[in-house]
Amino acid sequence: MYAMALTGLTVFLSAFLLFLVQPIIAKLILPRFGGSVAVWATCLVFFQAALLLGYAFAHQLVQRDQRRAWRHAHVALLLGSLLLLPIVPVTPWPGAQAGDPAWQILGLLALTIGLPFTLLAMTSPLLQAWRAGQSRNPYRLFAVSNGASLAALLAYPWLVEPWLSATLQGKVWSAAYAVYVLALCAISLRRPPVARGAAPLDSPAPGLRRMLGWFVLAALGSYVLVALTNHLTQNIPSFPMMWVLPLVIYLLSFTLCFDADRWTPPRVWRAGLLLALAAMCALLLQERQIRNLGWEIGGFLLGLFVVCMFCHGELARSRPPAAQLTYFYLAVSAGGVAGGALVALGAPALLHGYFEVEIGLVLLAAALLWRSWWQGRGWVAAAGLVLLACALTTVKRIDDALAEVMAISRNFYGVVRVREYGRDHPQTHERVLIHGSIMHGQQFLAPDRVRRPTSYYAADSGVGRLLRSLADRPIAVGAVGLGAGTIAAYGKAGDRYRFYEIDDAVVRAAHAYFSFIADSPATVEVAVGDGRLLLQQEAARRFDVLVVDAFSGDSIPVHLLTREAVELYRQRLAPGGVIALHVSNSHLALAPVVAGIAAELGLQVAFIADPGIESDPSTSASDWVLLADDRRVLDLPLIREAATPIPQRPGMRTWTDDYSNILQVLAFGRGSG
């Protein structure tokens, strides 16, 4: 009993650390890659691949249990992994601009957390196999493992992230990992080898068809997890809470399915899957009409839970005897890697738009139809109808995404589309740049309107008022974020404009389909790379105006809104210079974040919330915060007459490179961007 309890505690600790480290390390590396939502998807692929490697090592160790050299090698790896602590990213790492960001992330994670993560992943299947002859149901330890993983993920956004800095999180985790290593070494060295015949650990492998079924079910669950996480974070920042919620649901389904059969009645979850697929199709078709993000998030998360309960319930019902459990874990983890990699690595290379969710729904409906047909159950007709509905939804979504599109491209940073409207009406003929689902630039093509600043940069916007106020002299303007290059329309002879843009696809679109840059009398340059990193390298450069307008979907990447970032912007200002921060957002109240930073740094503030002109489609509502050391520019008439106080959020902690908390600024239902 004591040994079993110790085994359970060890499994719990290993799984807790295994999943606690995922949001910690992902948050630590997020700023190096532009705050992109794809960072977490790529991290998930790495974690799943390391999990597979850990399961493979565990399988080999179990098969060679009689060989003491293998056990000593395992202990040596455990002790050697302590040399990699604490888990902080490699400092001289080139970052996103040095090559394909996805492969950069995978390499960085391999050097930082690869060995400790793999060793943690070995623990659960290894100890389950060692105890296979002493427990009626060793799969209960799998439920314990998933329960611990669930506890870690719930603890992170509520108990860890709000109170501990990112660096301290890494150090505390490293200390707990060291305790785990020492405990497991003691267990491994003191445990006698399993006697041959005590448990049939060398039993033959399951059949190929059975292992393929495990692989496909696991791949479907993993695919939908990553696809829906990407979908939900298109218009809000990629941050731990929105990473954690889908993963919590994914793990909760594993915990329930492998705890007891009472959680997985087949008829219930097959019927539930049919309803969930239909409901998610409806959400996708009505997405533009949904004004409350909470409803959309809740609907898709509920759909994810039903999908996972179906896939993992089918896995649990088809699990093999304990003697073959390492084969089972290998097939399941391999499926998880394949499903996640198909979304994170395959989709950006194969698809022009974000169509993974729609394709996933079709695959799920097809899988249910196939299982219904193969098992001879009465679900064939219903599954066929839902498959048809999913296919039609996919066709409709793709058709909508490509309607009136002149150009479309996709890479690590998202989907960039150029749409053209009103070709038959010269005065309303326009082109629009869309990143994800958010407009990032708009230009009317009529000769008398082609140079007019539009949308968030119209004449009465915060940045428009600022640049018009400085029209009496040549100025140097820096801009983090290019879009269509709209603010270059304010440029005049003698001005210098320098844009910083991380996504080369945006740069190509701005030059090829919009003329703001080419038509500007100012001297205009575009530098490709993360704006903050490039500004750090250009220590001698000074600007009269520094615009920060780096959208990620409908949000500014968090690393561009920290105290250290604003201090860097301040250092790049010429005397009397002004920082213009675009904080328009449908779901986050970002202006109070800037106000808190400004108060700490002693900066003057002007907040301009421009509602736009309802009857003028060339204007959009926008929120701008202007910061300056010298108040004289902010007191110029065009700015002073539009400035209003920033709405306060009491008790907010200042965001730094080491601390940020998106929960503080959630504002569901508000729309200005």
Residue pairs with C-beta under 8 A, 6 or more apart in sequence:
3 131
3 134
4 131
4 134
4 135
6 187
7 127
7 130
7 131
7 141
7 187
8 141
8 144
10 123
10 127
10 180
10 183
10 184
10 187
11 123
11 124
11 127
11 128
11 141
11 144
11 145
11 148
12 144
12 145
12 147
12 148
13 148
13 176
13 180
13 183
14 120
14 123
14 124
14 145
14 148
14 180
14 184
15 120
15 123
15 124
15 144
15 145
15 146
15 147
15 148
15 149
15 152
16 148
16 149
16 151
16 152
17 120
17 152
17 173
17 176
17 177
17 180
18 117
18 120
18 121
18 149
18 152
19 148
19 149
19 150
19 152
19 153
19 247
19 251
20 152
20 153
20 155
20 156
20 160
20 173
21 87
21 113
21 116
21 117
21 173
22 43
22 44
22 47
22 153
22 243
22 247
23 153
23 156
23 157
23 161
23 240
23 243
23 244
24 87
24 156
24 160
24 166
24 169
24 170
24 173
25 43
25 87
25 89
25 109
25 112
25 113
25 170
26 39
26 40
26 43
26 240
26 243
27 161
27 166
27 239
27 240
28 88
28 89
28 166
28 170
29 39
29 43
29 89
29 105
29 108
29 109
29 112
30 39
30 238
30 558
30 559
31 532
31 557
31 558
31 559
31 657
32 89
32 93
32 95
32 96
32 108
32 530
33 39
33 95
33 96
33 101
33 104
33 105
33 412
33 530
34 96
34 101
34 413
34 502
34 530
34 550
34 552
34 557
35 237
35 238
35 552
35 557
35 558
35 559
35 560
36 96
36 101
36 238
36 412
36 413
36 414
36 552
36 557
37 230
37 233
37 234
37 237
37 238
37 414
37 552
37 553
38 101
38 102
38 230
38 238
38 344
38 348
38 412
38 413
38 414
39 101
39 105
39 238
40 229
40 233
40 238
40 243
41 226
41 229
41 230
41 340
41 343
41 344
42 101
42 102
42 105
42 106
42 344
42 345
43 105
43 109
44 225
44 226
44 229
44 340
44 344
45 106
45 226
45 337
45 340
45 341
45 344
45 345
46 105
46 106
46 109
46 110
47 117
48 222
48 333
48 336
48 337
48 340
48 341
49 337
49 341
50 113
50 114
50 117
50 118
50 121
51 117
51 121
51 333
51 336
51 337
52 330
52 333
52 334
52 336
52 337
53 118
53 121
54 117
54 118
54 119
54 120
54 121
54 122
55 121
55 122
55 125
55 326
55 329
55 330
55 333
56 330
57 118
57 122
58 121
58 122
58 123
58 125
58 126
58 129
58 326
58 329
59 125
59 326
59 327
59 329
59 330
60 70
61 70
61 71
61 74
61 122
61 126
62 125
62 126
62 129
62 130
62 201
62 326
63 201
63 202
63 326
64 70
65 71
65 130
65 193
65 194
65 201
66 193
66 194
66 196
68 193
71 188
71 189
71 193
74 122
74 188
75 185
75 188
75 189
77 115
77 119
78 119
78 181
78 184
78 185
78 188
79 181
79 185
80 115
81 115
81 116
81 119
81 177
81 181
82 178
82 181
84 112
84 113
84 115
84 116
85 116
85 174
85 177
85 178
86 170
86 171
86 173
86 174
87 112
87 113
87 116
87 170
87 173
87 174
87 177
88 112
88 167
88 170
89 108
89 112
90 108
90 111
90 112
93 104
93 108
94 104
95 104
95 530
95 533
96 104
96 412
96 502
96 529
96 530
97 502
97 528
97 529
97 530
97 533
98 104
100 412
101 412
101 413
102 344
102 345
102 348
102 412
116 177
119 181
120 177
120 180
123 184
124 141
124 142
124 145
125 325
125 326
125 329
127 141
128 138
128 139
128 141
128 142
128 322
128 325
129 138
129 199
129 201
129 322
129 325
129 326
130 191
130 194
131 138
131 141
132 138
132 199
132 201
132 322
132 323
132 325
133 194
133 198
133 199
135 141
135 322
138 322
138 325
139 258
139 316
139 319
139 322
139 325
140 258
140 259
142 254
142 258
143 254
143 255
143 258
143 259
146 251
146 252
146 254
146 255
146 258
147 255
149 251
150 248
150 251
150 252
150 255
153 244
153 247
153 248
153 251
154 244
154 248
156 240
156 244
157 240
157 241
157 244
157 663
160 169
161 169
161 240
161 661
162 661
162 663
164 172
165 656
165 658
165 659
166 657
166 658
166 659
167 658
194 201
199 322
199 323
200 323
201 323
203 321
203 323
203 324
205 211
205 324
205 327
206 320
206 324
206 327
206 328
210 318
210 320
211 327
211 331
212 331
213 318
214 315
214 318
214 328
214 331
214 332
214 335
215 331
215 332
215 334
215 335
215 338
216 335
216 367
217 311
217 312
217 314
217 315
217 335
217 367
218 311
218 315
218 331
218 332
218 333
218 334
218 335
218 336
218 339
219 335
219 336
219 338
219 339
219 342
220 307
220 311
220 335
220 339
220 360
220 363
220 364
220 367
221 250
221 253
221 307
221 308
221 311
221 312
221 336
221 339
222 335
222 336
222 337
222 338
222 339
222 340
223 339
223 340
223 342
223 343
223 356
223 360
223 363
224 304
224 307
224 308
224 339
224 357
224 360
224 364
225 246
225 247
225 250
225 304
225 308
225 339
225 340
226 339
226 340
226 343
226 344
226 356
227 343
227 356
227 357
227 360
228 246
228 300
228 301
228 303
228 304
228 357
229 242
229 243
229 246
229 247
230 343
230 354
230 356
231 300
231 354
231 356
231 357
232 242
232 246
232 296
232 297
232 300
232 301
233 242
233 243
233 553
234 354
234 414
234 436
234 437
234 553
234 554
235 293
235 436
235 437
235 438
235 553
235 554
235 555
235 586
235 587
236 242
236 293
236 553
236 554
236 555
236 587
236 588
236 662
237 552
237 553
237 555
237 556
237 557
237 558
237 588
237 662
238 552
239 558
239 660
239 662
241 662
241 663
242 662
245 297
245 301
246 301
246 304
249 301
249 304
249 305
249 308
250 304
250 308
252 305
252 308
253 305
253 308
253 309
253 311
253 312
253 313
254 308
254 312
256 263
256 264
256 309
257 263
257 264
257 309
257 312
257 313
257 315
257 316
258 312
258 316
258 319
261 316
261 317
263 309
263 313
264 309
264 312
264 313
264 316
264 317
266 313
266 314
266 317
269 306
269 309
269 310
269 313
270 310
270 368
270 372
270 377
270 379
272 306
272 309
272 310
273 306
273 307
273 310
273 364
273 368
274 368
274 379
274 382
274 383
274 386
275 306
276 302
276 303
276 306
276 307
277 303
277 361
277 364
277 365
277 386
277 389
277 390
278 386
278 389
279 299
279 302
279 303
280 299
280 300
280 303
280 357
280 361
281 361
281 389
281 390
281 393
283 290
283 296
283 299
283 300
283 303
284 357
284 358
284 393
284 397
285 393
285 396
285 397
287 296
290 296
291 669
291 671
292 668
292 669
293 586
293 587
293 668
293 669
294 668
294 669
307 364
310 364
310 368
314 371
315 332
319 325
319 328
320 327
320 328
343 356
347 354
347 355
347 356
348 410
348 411
348 412
351 410
352 402
352 408
352 409
352 410
352 415
353 398
353 401
353 402
353 408
353 410
353 415
353 417
354 401
354 410
354 414
354 415
354 436
355 394
355 397
355 398
355 401
358 390
358 393
358 394
358 397
358 398
359 394
361 390
361 393
361 394
362 387
362 390
362 391
362 394
364 390
365 383
365 386
365 387
365 389
365 390
366 387
368 379
368 383
368 386
368 387
369 379
369 380
369 383
369 384
369 387
372 378
372 379
372 380
372 383
373 380
401 408
401 417
402 408
403 419
404 419
404 420
404 421
405 417
405 418
405 419
406 418
406 419
406 420
406 431
406 513
407 416
407 417
407 418
407 509
407 512
407 513
408 415
408 416
408 417
408 418
409 415
409 416
409 505
409 508
409 509
410 416
410 505
411 503
411 504
411 505
413 502
413 503
413 505
414 435
414 436
414 503
414 552
414 553
415 435
415 436
416 433
416 434
416 435
416 503
416 505
416 506
416 509
417 433
417 434
418 431
418 432
418 433
418 434
418 509
418 513
419 431
419 432
419 434
420 429
420 430
420 431
420 432
421 428
421 429
421 430
421 431
421 432
422 428
422 429
422 430
423 429
426 445
426 446
427 444
427 446
427 449
428 444
428 617
429 444
429 445
429 446
430 442
430 443
430 444
430 445
431 442
431 443
431 445
431 484
431 513
431 514
432 439
432 441
432 442
433 439
433 440
433 441
433 442
433 483
433 484
433 506
433 509
433 510
433 513
433 514
434 440
435 483
435 503
435 506
435 551
435 553
436 553
436 554
437 553
437 554
438 551
438 553
438 554
438 673
439 455
439 620
440 483
440 484
440 506
440 551
441 454
441 455
441 483
441 484
441 485
441 486
441 510
441 514
441 516
442 454
442 455
442 484
442 486
442 618
442 620
443 450
443 454
443 484
443 486
443 514
443 515
443 516
444 450
444 452
444 454
444 618
449 618
450 515
450 519
451 489
451 516
451 519
452 489
452 618
453 459
453 464
453 486
453 487
453 489
453 490
454 486
454 618
454 619
454 620
455 486
455 618
455 619
455 620
455 622
456 463
456 549
456 582
456 584
456 620
456 622
456 673
457 463
457 464
457 486
457 487
457 489
457 622
458 464
458 610
458 612
458 618
458 619
458 620
458 622
459 465
459 468
460 610
460 619
460 642
461 608
461 610
461 619
461 622
461 624
462 580
462 582
462 606
462 607
462 608
462 610
462 622
462 623
462 624
462 625
462 626
462 639
462 642
463 487
463 547
463 549
463 580
463 582
463 624
464 490
465 608
465 638
465 639
465 642
466 545
466 578
466 580
466 624
466 626
466 633
466 638
466 639
467 477
467 487
467 490
467 545
468 490
468 638
469 633
469 636
469 637
469 638
469 639
470 544
470 545
470 633
471 490
471 492
474 492
474 493
474 494
474 495
474 496
475 495
475 496
475 544
475 545
476 495
476 496
476 498
476 542
476 543
476 544
476 545
476 574
477 487
477 491
477 495
477 496
477 497
477 498
477 522
477 543
477 544
477 545
477 546
477 547
478 497
478 498
478 499
478 500
478 535
478 541
478 543
478 545
478 546
478 547
478 572
479 487
479 497
479 498
479 499
479 500
479 546
479 547
479 548
479 549
480 500
480 531
480 532
480 535
480 546
480 547
480 548
480 549
480 550
480 560
481 499
481 500
481 501
481 531
481 547
481 548
481 549
481 550
481 551
481 582
482 499
482 500
482 501
482 506
482 507
482 510
482 526
483 506
483 510
483 549
483 551
484 509
484 510
484 513
484 514
484 516
485 499
485 510
485 514
485 516
485 517
485 520
485 524
485 526
486 516
487 497
487 516
487 547
488 497
488 499
488 516
488 517
488 519
488 520
488 522
488 524
489 516
489 519
489 520
491 497
491 520
491 521
491 522
491 524
492 521
492 522
493 521
493 522
494 522
495 521
495 522
495 523
496 522
496 523
496 525
497 520
497 522
497 523
497 524
497 525
498 524
498 525
498 526
498 527
498 541
498 543
499 524
499 525
499 526
499 527
500 526
500 527
500 529
500 530
500 531
500 534
500 535
501 507
501 526
501 527
501 528
501 531
502 528
502 529
502 530
502 531
502 550
504 528
507 526
507 528
510 516
510 517
510 526
511 517
511 518
517 524
517 526
527 534
531 548
531 550
531 560
532 559
532 560
532 565
532 568
535 541
535 568
535 569
535 572
536 568
538 572
541 572
542 572
542 573
542 574
542 577
543 572
543 573
543 574
543 577
544 573
544 574
544 576
544 577
544 578
545 577
545 578
545 580
546 569
546 572
546 573
546 577
546 578
546 579
546 580
547 580
547 582
548 556
548 560
548 569
548 579
548 580
548 581
548 582
549 556
549 580
549 582
550 556
550 557
550 560
551 582
554 585
554 586
554 587
554 673
555 585
555 587
555 588
555 590
556 581
556 582
556 583
556 585
556 590
558 655
558 660
558 662
559 565
559 657
561 581
561 590
561 593
561 594
561 597
561 655
561 660
562 597
562 655
562 656
562 657
562 660
563 597
563 600
563 601
563 654
563 655
563 656
563 657
564 656
564 657
565 657
566 579
566 594
566 597
566 598
566 601
566 603
566 627
567 601
569 579
569 627
570 579
570 601
570 603
570 627
570 629
573 579
573 628
573 629
575 630
576 628
576 630
576 632
576 633
577 628
577 629
578 626
578 627
578 628
578 633
578 634
579 603
579 626
579 627
579 628
580 624
580 625
580 626
581 594
581 624
581 625
581 626
581 627
582 622
582 623
582 624
583 590
583 591
583 593
583 594
583 623
583 624
583 625
584 621
584 622
584 623
584 624
584 672
584 673
585 623
585 667
585 670
585 672
585 673
586 670
586 671
586 672
586 673
587 666
587 667
587 668
587 669
587 670
588 662
588 665
588 666
588 667
589 647
589 649
589 665
589 666
589 667
589 670
590 623
590 665
591 607
591 623
591 625
591 646
591 647
592 646
592 647
592 648
592 649
592 652
592 665
593 652
593 655
593 664
593 665
594 605
594 625
594 627
594 646
595 605
595 607
595 625
595 646
595 648
596 652
596 654
596 655
597 603
597 654
597 655
598 604
598 605
598 625
598 627
600 654
602 629
603 627
603 628
603 629
604 627
604 628
604 629
604 630
604 631
604 634
605 625
605 626
605 627
605 634
605 646
606 625
606 626
606 634
606 639
606 640
606 643
607 623
607 624
607 625
607 626
607 643
607 644
607 645
607 646
608 623
608 624
608 625
608 626
608 639
608 642
608 643
608 644
609 621
609 622
609 623
609 644
609 672
610 619
610 621
610 622
610 623
610 624
610 642
611 621
612 619
612 620
612 621
612 622
613 619
620 673
621 671
621 672
621 673
622 672
622 673
623 672
625 646
626 634
626 639
628 634
633 639
634 640
634 643
649 664
649 665
652 664
652 665
653 659
653 661
653 664
655 661
